[in-house]
Amino acid sequence: MPDLVTLANIRAAQERLAGVAVHTPLLPCIWAPGDGDLLLKPESLQPIGAFKIRGAYNKIAALTAQERERGLVASSSGNHAQAVAYAARLFGARATIVIPDAAPQHKVAATKALGADVVLVPPAERDVAARQLVKEHGQILVPPYDDPEIIAGQGTVGAEIADDIAAAGLPAADLVLVPVSGGGLISGVATAIKSLSPSTRVVGVEPELAGDAAESFAGGQRVEWTPEQTYRTIADGLRTTSVGVHPWEHIQAHVDDIITVSEDQIRAAMQVLAVRANVVAEPSGAAATAAYMFAREQLPPAATTVAVVSGGNVDPALLADVLGQHY
């Protein structure tokens, strides 16, 4: 069984990330429906538009200079790709990113613009191709989620939530909603929240069409879906076929539940976030808000809920389409 990340690991990541990752605010949502208060944690405000910079930079910063000189390799559908490319540029390291050929083109272009070399492969080959590059060229792998340093970096999201609520003199949040893909974000957030605010419940959210984590949680064992199944969802950042080995141990230890939302609910949440909260969210980033808006019956009662908006790197054409619809 892998060792679990601790609050001390997350605090160390906070020190490394100072001046690199934005300490994003908690935004009150006076427009939110129903009883209770909703606060948004807009990770769309990060330099690369998503929370992924936290884990990627923490992992790369923890490497030795000699390791970074060997070059970095990552596999990603887009946001981790940009995070590794950006962090590598900050350290003057070369990065090669393996991206599924079905990934949004604007994310591919953004990764290239940050100076990384991009290799496009079929979705089922992304992890195999990355490991092959490491084997052939001796580069260092920067995993998207299945790594303690990645989890610790993502955990700074949870530490900021708990710290900011305490600093404001407010009661602890009753519920924190977190999107789930490979599980790095929810693992880190849940670790921090349960350490700093044990009474707070942490619930993961993923699309119905990529519900491997919800099925795993309900059945008590990690299951894997096929790329053909998970690639049906509009939420391209949540198409991972299973949660990682390290994240699964953290999920079992710290997460209270994982639920799913529909494609229309994700789209409607994107629209509301843009129009009412002035927050641009990609589909993956809107999943937690969708759960608050449309799946309250599946959630524990909460006077105060925090929803993590994990990213805002949405294709402009998709955003225009979502804004023009009635949900």
C-alpha positions in Angstrom: 0.0 0.0 0.0 1.5 3.4 -1.0 2.2 5.9 1.9 -0.4 8.6 2.1 0.5 12.2 1.6 0.4 14.2 4.8 -0.5 17.8 5.7 3.3 18.4 6.2 3.9 17.4 2.5 1.2 19.8 1.4 2.6 22.7 3.5 6.0 22.0 1.9 4.4 22.2 -1.5 2.9 25.5 -0.6 6.3 26.9 0.1 7.6 25.7 -3.3 4.6 27.1 -5.1 4.9 30.6 -3.5 5.1 33.1 -6.3 4.3 30.5 -9.0 0.7 29.4 -8.3 -2.0 31.9 -7.6 -3.6 31.7 -4.2 -7.1 31.8 -5.6 -10.0 33.4 -3.6 -13.2 32.0 -2.4 -16.0 33.8 -4.3 -19.5 34.1 -2.7 -22.3 33.2 -5.0 -25.4 35.2 -3.9 -27.2 33.9 -7.0 -26.9 30.2 -6.0 -30.2 28.4 -5.7 -31.6 26.7 -2.5 -30.7 27.1 1.1 -27.1 27.6 2.3 -24.1 29.5 0.9 -22.0 28.5 -2.1 -18.3 29.6 -2.5 -16.3 29.0 -5.6 -12.6 28.2 -5.7 -11.7 29.5 -9.2 -8.6 27.6 -10.3 -9.2 29.0 -13.7 -7.2 32.0 -12.5 -4.0 30.1 -12.5 -1.3 31.1 -15.0 -2.1 28.1 -17.3 -5.8 28.3 -16.6 -6.1 25.3 -14.3 -5.1 23.8 -11.0 -2.6 21.5 -12.6 0.3 23.9 -12.2 0.3 23.2 -8.5 1.1 19.5 -8.8 3.3 19.7 -11.9 5.5 22.5 -10.5 5.8 20.8 -7.1 6.9 17.5 -8.7 9.5 19.3 -11.0 10.8 21.5 -8.1 11.4 18.4 -6.0 13.7 16.9 -8.7 17.4 17.5 -8.6 19.0 19.8 -11.2 20.6 16.8 -12.8 17.3 15.1 -13.1 15.7 18.1 -14.8 18.6 18.3 -17.2 17.6 14.9 -18.5 14.4 16.3 -19.8 10.8 15.8 -18.7 8.0 13.7 -20.1 4.2 13.8 -19.4 1.0 12.4 -20.8 -2.1 14.6 -20.7 -5.3 15.6 -22.4 -4.4 19.3 -22.1 -4.2 21.0 -18.7 -1.4 18.9 -17.2 0.4 19.3 -20.5 0.4 23.0 -20.2 1.4 22.9 -16.5 4.4 20.7 -17.2 5.4 22.8 -20.2 5.1 26.0 -18.2 7.0 24.6 -15.1 9.7 23.2 -17.4 10.1 26.6 -19.0 10.5 28.2 -15.6 13.3 25.7 -14.8 14.9 25.9 -18.2 14.2 22.2 -18.8 13.0 20.5 -22.0 9.6 18.9 -21.9 8.0 16.4 -24.2 4.2 15.9 -23.8 2.2 12.9 -25.1 -1.3 14.1 -25.9 -4.3 12.0 -27.1 -5.1 12.9 -30.7 -8.7 13.6 -29.6 -7.7 16.3 -27.2 -9.0 19.9 -27.8 -6.8 21.6 -30.4 -6.6 24.8 -28.4 -5.0 22.9 -25.5 -2.5 21.3 -27.9 -1.7 24.7 -29.4 -1.2 26.3 -25.9 1.2 23.5 -24.9 3.3 24.0 -28.0 3.3 27.8 -27.4 4.8 27.2 -23.9 7.8 25.6 -25.6 7.1 21.8 -25.2 7.5 19.2 -27.8 4.1 17.5 -28.5 3.6 13.9 -29.5 0.0 13.0 -30.6 -1.2 9.4 -30.1 -4.5 7.5 -29.9 -6.1 7.8 -26.4 -5.4 4.3 -25.4 -1.6 4.7 -26.1 -0.9 7.9 -24.1 0.5 6.4 -21.0 2.4 3.6 -22.9 4.0 6.2 -25.2 5.1 8.3 -22.3 6.8 5.4 -20.6 8.4 4.3 -23.8 10.0 7.8 -24.2 11.3 7.5 -20.6 12.8 4.1 -21.4 14.4 5.2 -24.6 15.8 8.6 -23.7 16.2 8.5 -19.9 13.9 11.4 -19.3 11.9 12.0 -16.1 8.2 11.2 -16.0 5.9 13.8 -14.5 2.7 11.8 -14.0 -0.7 13.7 -14.2 -2.0 12.3 -10.9 -0.5 9.0 -9.7 2.4 10.5 -7.7 2.8 11.7 -4.1 4.4 15.0 -5.1 1.6 15.7 -7.6 -1.0 14.9 -4.9 0.7 17.2 -2.4 0.8 20.0 -4.9 -2.9 19.7 -5.7 -3.6 19.5 -2.0 -2.6 23.1 -1.6 -6.1 23.9 -3.1 -7.6 22.3 0.0 -5.2 23.9 2.4 -6.1 27.3 1.0 -9.8 26.6 1.3 -9.4 25.7 5.0 -6.9 28.5 5.8 -9.0 31.2 4.1 -12.2 30.2 5.9 -10.4 30.2 9.2 -8.7 33.5 8.5 -12.1 35.1 7.8 -13.4 33.9 11.2 -16.1 31.8 9.5 -17.3 28.4 10.6 -15.7 25.5 8.8 -17.3 24.6 5.4 -19.7 21.7 5.7 -19.0 20.4 2.2 -16.3 20.7 -0.4 -17.1 19.5 -4.0 -14.2 18.5 -6.2 -14.1 17.2 -9.8 -12.6 13.7 -10.2 -10.5 12.4 -13.1 -7.3 10.5 -12.2 -7.9 11.5 -8.6 -4.9 13.7 -7.8 -6.9 16.8 -7.1 -9.5 15.2 -4.8 -6.8 13.1 -3.0 -4.8 16.2 -2.1 -7.8 18.4 -1.3 -9.4 15.7 0.9 -6.1 15.1 2.7 -5.8 18.8 3.5 -9.4 19.4 4.4 -9.7 16.3 6.7 -6.4 17.4 8.5 -7.5 21.0 9.0 -11.3 20.7 9.2 -12.2 17.1 10.1 -15.9 17.7 10.2 -16.0 18.9 6.6 -17.3 16.4 4.1 -15.5 16.0 0.8 -17.4 14.7 -2.2 -16.1 14.0 -5.7 -18.0 14.8 -8.9 -17.6 13.3 -12.3 -19.7 12.9 -15.5 -22.2 10.1 -15.8 -20.4 9.2 -19.1 -17.1 8.8 -17.3 -18.2 7.5 -14.0 -15.4 5.0 -13.2 -14.5 6.7 -9.9 -18.1 6.7 -8.7 -18.4 3.0 -9.6 -15.1 2.3 -7.9 -16.2 4.1 -4.7 -19.6 2.4 -4.6 -18.1 -1.0 -5.1 -15.1 -0.6 -2.8 -12.5 -1.5 -5.5 -10.8 0.4 -8.3 -12.4 -0.3 -11.7 -11.3 0.8 -15.2 -13.5 2.0 -18.0 -12.4 2.0 -21.7 -11.4 5.1 -23.6 -14.4 4.6 -25.8 -16.6 5.0 -22.7 -15.0 7.9 -21.1 -14.4 9.9 -24.3 -18.2 10.3 -24.7 -18.3 13.1 -22.2 -17.9 16.8 -23.1 -15.6 17.1 -20.0 -12.3 16.3 -21.7 -10.3 16.8 -18.5 -12.3 14.1 -16.8 -11.9 11.3 -19.3 -9.3 9.3 -17.4 -10.3 5.6 -17.5 -9.5 5.0 -13.8 -8.2 6.7 -10.8 -4.6 6.1 -10.0 -3.2 3.7 -7.4 -2.0 6.4 -5.1 -5.2 8.5 -5.4 -7.3 5.5 -4.8 -5.7 4.9 -1.4 -6.3 8.6 -0.5 -9.9 8.4 -1.7 -10.7 5.4 0.4 -9.1 7.1 3.4 -10.5 10.6 3.2 -13.3 11.0 0.6 -17.0 10.8 1.8 -18.7 10.1 -1.5 -18.4 10.4 -5.3 -21.4 11.3 -7.4 -22.1 11.9 -11.1 -23.8 14.7 -13.2 -25.2 14.7 -16.7 -23.8 16.4 -19.8 -26.7 18.9 -19.8 -26.1 19.7 -16.2 -22.4 20.4 -16.9 -23.3 22.6 -19.8 -25.9 24.5 -17.7 -23.4 25.0 -14.9 -20.9 26.4 -17.5 -23.5 28.9 -18.6 -24.4 30.0 -15.1 -20.8 30.4 -14.0 -20.1 32.6 -17.0 -23.2 34.7 -16.8 -23.8 34.9 -13.0 -20.4 34.4 -11.5 -18.2 36.0 -14.3 -16.1 32.8 -14.2 -15.2 31.0 -17.4 -15.1 27.3 -16.8 -14.3 24.4 -19.1 -16.7 21.5 -18.8 -14.5 19.7 -16.3 -14.2 22.8 -14.2 -18.0 23.2 -14.1 -18.7 19.7 -12.8 -18.6 20.5 -9.1 -20.9 23.5 -9.5 -23.3 21.3 -11.5 -23.5 18.9 -8.6 -24.5 21.8 -6.3 -27.1 23.1 -8.7 -28.7 19.9 -9.9 -27.8 17.0 -7.6 -28.4 18.4 -4.1 -30.5 15.4 -3.2 -27.3 13.3 -3.5 -25.3 15.6 -1.3 -25.2 15.8 2.5 -27.0 18.9 4.0 -24.6 21.9 4.2 -24.9 25.4 5.4 -21.7 26.3 3.5 -20.4 24.5 0.4 -17.2 25.1 -1.6 -17.1 24.1 -5.2 -13.7 23.8 -6.9 -13.7 25.3 -10.4 -10.7 23.2 -11.6 -10.1 25.0 -14.9 -11.2 27.4 -17.5 -9.4 26.3 -20.7 -12.6 26.0 -22.8 -12.7 25.9 -26.6 -14.2 29.3 -27.6 -16.6 27.7 -30.0 -17.9 25.4 -27.3 -18.3 28.2 -24.9 -20.2 30.2 -27.5 -22.5 27.3 -28.1 -23.2 26.8 -24.4 -23.9 30.4 -23.9 -26.4 30.4 -26.7 -28.5 27.5 -25.4 -31.4 27.3 -23.0 -31.1 24.7 -20.2 
